[in-house]
Amino acid sequence: MIAKDSLDELFREARSNDLDAAWTVYADIVSHLPRPRAVPHVWPYDAARPLLERAGNLVGTQDAERRVLMLTNPALKAPFTTDTLYAGLQLILPGEVARAHRHTSFALRFIIEGSNAYTAVGGEKVMMNPGDLVLTPSFEYHDHGNESGKPMIWLDGLDIALYQWIPANFANGYAEARYPAEPAPQPSRLLYPWHEMQARLAAQPGPFAMLDYAYRPTAGPISPTIGASAERVAAGSEGPRRLETASSIYHVVAGHGKTTVEGTTLEWRERDTFAIPAWHGYAHTNLGNETAYLFRIDDKPLLTAMGAYRSD
């Protein structure tokens, strides 16, 4: 007599052959709405700055490839600042050189503190000053050096969080500390000075303005995976509410305000950094008496290329 079949027996035999029933987990795999794991969060610069200074006293360039404190989302683990984006604060002291290397990940630097240190990428050297955006395209040898008399601190933004899911990221060191470089042609494909963006924002009408950075050689996004933009919020005003499948990391260039994210309030001041997960409606409010400026990175280019970018 043939025993009666059952779902339990089907699942058991399927699993023994490394098979699983999709219909039992479909709702978890494809949810009704986007379901990021990251949560809204702000990293005050006043808390991070002393820790970074201590790291400078305790960790030399010979001990660390890069001296960085990662901005780790409380709901995730390093290197996730959002589900797809990574950010960190990097310090380079006077006279130091962060050794040349290259990696698959695209990287950007937004300068927070210090002047006249350099980044050299692919043989092109640019000087960095507060508010400048500096790009490091994928797999180009690059090094950083501080030839000034003061510490240099910047915000790193990379797509290495994305590469935790795609096993294609790797790095190579260079034989020497510095890769041969000459001053970059002007205007440089690598350097986007803050004064240029601030002037563009000032020329926009209304209490709120948002403009993208465009990669000079293509006039498109700064990379295939990460986009960058800047925003202006007039004193006492509020920006538009936004809801999108892209996640964002904001850095406060100037001003004091708050961002309301799905009922959570993130209060921020100059030099703070905060994260907005995907599909979390949010709006900025300027609480100060002067214009607020925000720098933003997002994963919109990646999602657009995948056909997955949506906004409401």
MOKA-V912359 format. One record per pair of residues at least 12 apart in sequence whose C-alpha atoms are under 6 Angstrom apart, sorted by the first residue. I is the first residue (numbers start at 1). GAP is how many residues later the second one is. If there is no record, write none. Layout:
i:I gap:GAP
i:I gap:GAP
This chain:
i:38 gap:37
i:38 gap:44
i:38 gap:45
i:38 gap:239
i:39 gap:238
i:40 gap:235
i:40 gap:236
i:41 gap:233
i:41 gap:234
i:42 gap:231
i:42 gap:232
i:43 gap:229
i:43 gap:230
i:43 gap:231
i:44 gap:228
i:45 gap:226
i:45 gap:227
i:67 gap:23
i:67 gap:24
i:68 gap:21
i:68 gap:22
i:69 gap:19
i:69 gap:20
i:70 gap:18
i:71 gap:16
i:71 gap:17
i:79 gap:82
i:80 gap:81
i:84 gap:77
i:84 gap:78
i:85 gap:74
i:85 gap:76
i:86 gap:71
i:86 gap:72
i:86 gap:75
i:87 gap:69
i:87 gap:70
i:88 gap:67
i:88 gap:68
i:89 gap:65
i:89 gap:66
i:90 gap:63
i:90 gap:64
i:91 gap:61
i:91 gap:62
i:92 gap:60
i:93 gap:58
i:94 gap:52
i:94 gap:54
i:94 gap:55
i:94 gap:56
i:94 gap:57
i:95 gap:51
i:95 gap:52
i:96 gap:49
i:96 gap:50
i:97 gap:47
i:97 gap:48
i:98 gap:45
i:98 gap:46
i:99 gap:44
i:99 gap:78
i:100 gap:42
i:100 gap:43
i:100 gap:74
i:100 gap:77
i:100 gap:78
i:100 gap:79
i:101 gap:40
i:101 gap:41
i:101 gap:71
i:101 gap:72
i:101 gap:73
i:102 gap:37
i:102 gap:38
i:102 gap:39
i:102 gap:69
i:102 gap:70
i:103 gap:36
i:103 gap:67
i:103 gap:68
i:104 gap:34
i:104 gap:35
i:104 gap:65
i:104 gap:66
i:105 gap:33
i:105 gap:54
i:105 gap:55
i:106 gap:31
i:106 gap:32
i:106 gap:52
i:107 gap:29
i:107 gap:50
i:107 gap:51
i:108 gap:26
i:108 gap:27
i:108 gap:28
i:108 gap:48
i:108 gap:49
i:109 gap:24
i:109 gap:25
i:109 gap:46
i:109 gap:47
i:110 gap:22
i:110 gap:23
i:110 gap:44
i:110 gap:45
i:111 gap:19
i:111 gap:20
i:111 gap:21
i:111 gap:43
i:112 gap:18
i:112 gap:41
i:112 gap:42
i:113 gap:17
i:113 gap:39
i:113 gap:40
i:114 gap:37
i:114 gap:38
i:115 gap:14
i:116 gap:12
i:117 gap:28
i:117 gap:29
i:117 gap:30
i:118 gap:26
i:118 gap:27
i:119 gap:24
i:119 gap:25
i:120 gap:22
i:120 gap:23
i:121 gap:20
i:121 gap:21
i:122 gap:18
i:122 gap:19
i:123 gap:57
i:123 gap:58
i:124 gap:57
i:124 gap:58
i:124 gap:59
i:124 gap:60
i:125 gap:56
i:125 gap:57
i:125 gap:58
i:125 gap:59
i:131 gap:63
i:132 gap:60
i:132 gap:61
i:132 gap:62
i:133 gap:58
i:133 gap:59
i:134 gap:56
i:134 gap:57
i:135 gap:55
i:189 gap:27
i:207 gap:26
i:207 gap:27
i:208 gap:24
i:208 gap:25
i:208 gap:31
i:209 gap:22
i:209 gap:23
i:210 gap:20
i:210 gap:21
i:211 gap:18
i:211 gap:19
i:212 gap:16
i:212 gap:17
i:213 gap:15
i:213 gap:16
i:224 gap:77
i:224 gap:78
i:225 gap:74
i:225 gap:76
i:225 gap:77
i:226 gap:72
i:226 gap:73
i:226 gap:75
i:227 gap:70
i:227 gap:71
i:227 gap:74
i:228 gap:68
i:228 gap:69
i:229 gap:67
i:230 gap:64
i:230 gap:65
i:230 gap:66
i:231 gap:62
i:231 gap:63
i:232 gap:60
i:232 gap:61
i:233 gap:58
i:233 gap:59
i:234 gap:57
i:235 gap:51
i:235 gap:53
i:235 gap:54
i:235 gap:55
i:235 gap:56
i:236 gap:50
i:236 gap:51
i:237 gap:48
i:237 gap:49
i:238 gap:46
i:238 gap:47
i:239 gap:44
i:239 gap:45
i:240 gap:43
i:241 gap:41
i:241 gap:42
i:242 gap:39
i:242 gap:40
i:243 gap:36
i:243 gap:37
i:243 gap:38
i:243 gap:68
i:243 gap:69
i:244 gap:35
i:244 gap:66
i:244 gap:67
i:245 gap:33
i:245 gap:34
i:245 gap:64
i:245 gap:65
i:246 gap:32
i:246 gap:53
i:246 gap:54
i:247 gap:29
i:247 gap:30
i:247 gap:31
i:247 gap:51
i:248 gap:27
i:248 gap:28
i:248 gap:49
i:248 gap:50
i:249 gap:25
i:249 gap:26
i:249 gap:47
i:249 gap:48
i:250 gap:23
i:250 gap:24
i:250 gap:45
i:250 gap:46
i:251 gap:21
i:251 gap:22
i:251 gap:43
i:251 gap:44
i:252 gap:18
i:252 gap:19
i:252 gap:20
i:252 gap:42
i:253 gap:17
i:253 gap:18
i:253 gap:40
i:253 gap:41
i:254 gap:16
i:254 gap:38
i:254 gap:39
i:255 gap:14
i:255 gap:15
i:255 gap:37
i:256 gap:12
i:256 gap:13
i:256 gap:31
i:256 gap:32
i:257 gap:28
i:257 gap:29
i:257 gap:30
i:258 gap:26
i:258 gap:27
i:259 gap:24
i:259 gap:25
i:260 gap:22
i:260 gap:23
i:261 gap:20
i:261 gap:21
i:262 gap:19
